[in-house]
Amino acid sequence: MSEKTSQLHEAQAIMSEIYERLNVSEDIRSRLHQPRRIHQAGLPVRMDNGSLKVFPAWRVQYDDTRGPAKGGIRFHPDVCEDEVATLSFWMTLKCAVVDLPFGGAKGGVQVDPKTLSRLELERLSRSYIRAFYDVIGPDRDIPAPDVNTNEKVMGWMADEYAEIARRQLPAIITGKPLGMGGSAGRIAATGRGALNVLDAWVERKDKKPEELTVAVQGFGNAGYNFARLAKEAGYKIVAISDSQGGIYLKEGLEPMPIWEHKNETRKLSGMVYCDDTVCNVDSVETISTDDLLGLEVDVLVLAALENAITDKNAKKVKAKIILEIANGPVTPAADALLQERGIVVIPDVLANAGGVIVSYLEWVQNRTGDYLSEEVINERLAARIENAAKNCFQCAHREDVSLRVSAYMQGMERLAKAMESRGTQHYFEGDVLT
Ligand code: NAD
């Protein structure tokens, strides 16, 4: 991976503290230092005008010691090998933090999907599966949606896999449409799980949702569903932003009509409040995406992309709690600055694990043929993620460490156990059969 590894190395910086605290062996440190496998391809796609374009694409399987690799596929113009590898490293830890029998992987295509027609998007999605068919599979590596990919894309991909395999294997991919073996509750799972984690923290601090104001950066699948459910639970959502800009209303916003309006017009706009009686349209303020990060709120939710808070803008943050729904939205340098100022960061590997938890339930349903109701799915999601959150909060308190260090310790302990059982230098030193 030569010099393109900066993001991955930055993400791994925290590991030396984790390894020291858990006394992790050299074998394990070396194994986790780099991905097990990096697959790269050029995806040829016939465009509507007859021309051929080739899009760079990756599938990185970081580790599969605890089970088949698992992770989403991202379509974005900035996708590169380093980013995909970093995301696959976080997936490895995340699956271990919430104790799923999966390793970590990630996929990406360097493309601006907004410039593609629907048919071009379908051809690109199918091309991804043709390129990586040999290295994925229900027992090998199971993709899912991520930024700019959704259930339609997963449906095309599952269909392409079935066409090549000449049999139905729905467990190859999660986040599929319901009609193709998708799971009830999957679309909202990441936002719902993040809310379960926030609720557990708020309860621990003897607070009530009604007392807390919230700003949400990123109004896509994860950010919208979080905002909608948090509003229902009593939190006051005062600001929302997407890549184009943001809106602010002191009295509180209504996420659902904003979402519907955005889907119609493709932009967040104050106009939406005309549809809703609770708001005074005059008081809706248009703010920049940067302004949102510096708002005086109780909870700042980061649900867009990596590196939203860096050492350059960390000082601007006035929130008391940051909830990381995106992967890697706070850089390590910013993390240290926030910690110094007593700002609590609820880390991505815990906060956004709801998506992969329900993906796991989808995979189990596909393999057993026993499909569960949305109510049961939501109950199982809440039980698993709340349990992980409580363990994380208790360990952070006991060891006097940040929530991020605590969550990593939880995941690393499980990973180390799995790797030890397969054999390390230490393992072979004694008589194994005694
Ligand atoms: P999405 O494509 O549906 O939405 C992303 C949103 O972020 C869009 O509204 C976009 O306009 C906005 N955005 C981009 N740049 C921005 C900026 N500078 N300021 C404000 N908003 C900006 O993607 P998603 O599925 O909601 O994923 C969002 C994040 O959550 C990603 O980091 C993803 O890896 C993570 N995540 C998603 C899932 C899932 O199940 N969808 C699971 C775990 C983690």
Boltz pocket constraint, residues with backbone or C-beta under 6 A from the ligand:
constraints:
  - pocket:
      binder: B
      contacts: [[A, 145], [A, 146], [A, 147], [A, 148], [A, 149], [A, 186], [A, 187], [A, 190], [A, 217], [A, 218], [A, 219], [A, 220], [A, 221], [A, 222], [A, 223], [A, 241], [A, 242], [A, 243], [A, 244], [A, 245], [A, 289], [A, 303], [A, 304], [A, 305], [A, 306], [A, 325], [A, 326], [A, 327], [A, 352], [A, 353], [A, 355], [A, 356]]
      max_distance: 6.0
